[in-house]
Amino acid sequence: MAAFTATTLALAVSATPGAVQGAERQGYGSEAIKVAFTFNFARYSRWPSASRGPLKLCVSARADQVRAFATLERRDVSGRAIDVVELAPAEAPSHCDIVFIGAGAPRPEFCGHDAGTALTVTDRTDCPSMVELFQAGDQVRFNVALERVKASGLSMNPKLLALAANLRK
């Protein structure tokens, strides 16, 4: 693999058809960046089981965020098509491979609880997850909770981890 740098990730994010461009064209603005980051977290993560079915991306968020994530429908991640599913606040994410928990929506009951092998991503401060997206000036940055990642059996590319603002235990 070519050198993996912040520039490489930025290019991958900006060149993600159906993620940034598709979401921005449909009027999702800053949500497009969260969609692209989540897509790339999926691309640079490995799940403990080698499932061949669709990659279930479950979204518990405001309606505009759910619509933005819908632009990823049928995108490919390691030979698996993404299937975007909206989660109700009381619904458990047991059938999900990735869970995005958005700010501004009701806090899901499963926040902070074990999500099995699902990669959890959030832009909320009140819902512990594996990856936390946050605004730093005019940029979206991310923190990674390594212990949560390891406990789930997931692995993330070390070069992706090097781009995190903070690696939390």
C-alpha positions in Angstrom: 0.0 0.0 0.0 1.3 3.5 -0.8 2.2 5.8 2.1 -0.8 6.4 4.2 -0.9 10.0 5.4 -3.4 12.6 6.5 -3.2 13.8 2.9 -4.0 10.3 1.6 -7.0 10.1 3.9 -8.2 13.6 3.0 -7.9 12.6 -0.7 -9.8 9.4 0.0 -12.5 11.3 1.8 -12.8 14.0 -0.9 -12.7 11.4 -3.7 -15.4 9.1 -2.2 -18.1 9.0 -4.8 -21.5 8.5 -3.3 -20.3 9.8 0.0 -19.1 13.4 0.0 -20.1 14.4 -3.5 -23.4 12.6 -3.4 -24.3 13.9 0.0 -23.3 17.4 -0.8 -25.2 17.4 -4.1 -28.3 16.5 -2.2 -27.8 19.4 0.3 -26.3 17.6 3.3 -23.3 20.0 3.8 -21.2 19.1 6.9 -23.0 15.8 7.3 -21.2 14.7 4.1 -17.9 14.8 5.9 -19.2 12.6 8.7 -20.6 10.2 6.1 -17.2 10.1 4.3 -15.3 9.6 7.6 -17.6 6.7 8.6 -17.2 5.1 5.1 -13.4 5.3 5.4 -13.4 3.9 9.0 -15.2 0.9 7.5 -12.7 0.6 4.7 -9.8 0.6 7.1 -11.3 -1.7 9.7 -11.5 -5.5 9.9 -14.2 -7.4 11.6 -13.5 -10.7 13.5 -15.9 -12.7 11.4 -15.5 -13.0 7.6 -19.1 -12.4 6.7 -20.0 -12.4 3.0 -23.4 -10.7 3.2 -24.2 -7.0 3.1 -22.3 -4.6 5.5 -25.1 -3.3 7.8 -24.7 0.4 8.5 -27.2 1.3 11.2 -27.9 5.0 11.8 -29.6 6.4 14.9 -29.7 10.1 14.1 -31.7 13.1 12.9 -33.6 12.6 9.6 -31.1 14.8 7.7 -28.2 12.6 8.9 -30.1 9.4 8.0 -30.7 10.8 4.5 -27.0 11.7 4.2 -25.9 8.2 5.2 -28.3 6.8 2.6 -25.9 8.0 -0.1 -23.7 5.1 0.9 -26.3 2.5 0.0 -24.7 -0.3 -2.1 -21.2 1.2 -1.9 -18.6 -1.5 -1.7 -16.3 -2.2 1.4 -14.0 -5.2 0.9 -16.5 -6.9 -1.4 -19.5 -6.3 0.8 -22.3 -3.9 -0.3 -23.4 -1.4 2.4 -27.0 -1.7 3.5 -28.1 1.5 5.4 -30.7 0.9 8.1 -32.3 3.5 10.4 -32.3 2.4 14.0 -35.1 3.5 16.4 -33.8 4.8 19.8 -35.0 1.7 21.7 -33.7 -0.7 19.0 -30.6 -2.8 19.8 -27.8 -2.7 17.2 -27.3 -6.5 17.4 -27.7 -7.0 13.6 -25.3 -4.1 12.7 -21.7 -4.1 11.5 -21.4 -0.3 11.9 -23.5 2.0 14.0 -23.5 5.8 13.6 -25.1 7.6 16.6 -25.9 11.2 15.7 -26.2 14.3 17.8 -29.5 16.1 17.9 -31.6 12.9 17.9 -32.9 11.2 21.0 -30.2 9.4 22.9 -30.4 5.7 22.0 -30.9 3.3 24.9 -27.9 1.3 23.9 -25.4 4.2 24.3 -22.4 3.1 26.2 -23.4 -0.5 26.2 -21.7 -3.4 24.4 -22.5 -3.3 20.6 -20.9 -6.6 19.9 -18.6 -6.5 16.9 -20.2 -3.3 15.5 -17.9 -0.4 14.8 -19.5 2.5 16.7 -19.1 6.1 15.5 -20.7 9.2 17.0 -20.7 12.9 16.9 -22.3 13.1 20.4 -20.5 13.7 23.7 -23.0 11.8 25.8 -22.7 8.4 24.1 -19.4 6.5 24.4 -18.3 4.8 21.2 -15.2 3.5 19.4 -14.9 6.6 17.2 -15.9 10.1 18.2 -16.2 12.8 15.5 -15.8 16.4 16.7 -15.4 19.8 15.2 -12.0 21.5 15.7 -12.2 24.9 14.1 -13.2 24.4 10.5 -12.1 20.7 10.5 -13.8 17.5 11.5 -11.4 15.4 13.7 -11.8 12.1 15.5 -10.8 10.3 18.6 -10.5 6.5 18.9 -11.3 4.5 22.1 -8.7 1.7 21.6 -10.0 -0.5 24.4 -13.5 -0.5 22.9 -12.1 -1.4 19.5 -10.0 -4.3 20.9 -12.8 -5.6 23.1 -15.1 -5.9 20.1 -12.5 -8.0 18.2 -12.3 -5.3 15.5 -9.0 -4.1 14.2 -8.2 -0.7 12.6 -5.3 0.1 10.3 -2.5 1.5 12.4 -1.9 4.3 9.9 -5.6 5.3 10.3 -5.1 5.3 14.1 -2.1 7.6 13.7 -4.4 10.2 12.2 -6.6 10.3 15.3 -6.5 13.4 17.5 -6.4 11.1 20.6 -6.2 7.4 21.2 -8.1 6.7 24.4 -7.7 3.6 26.5 
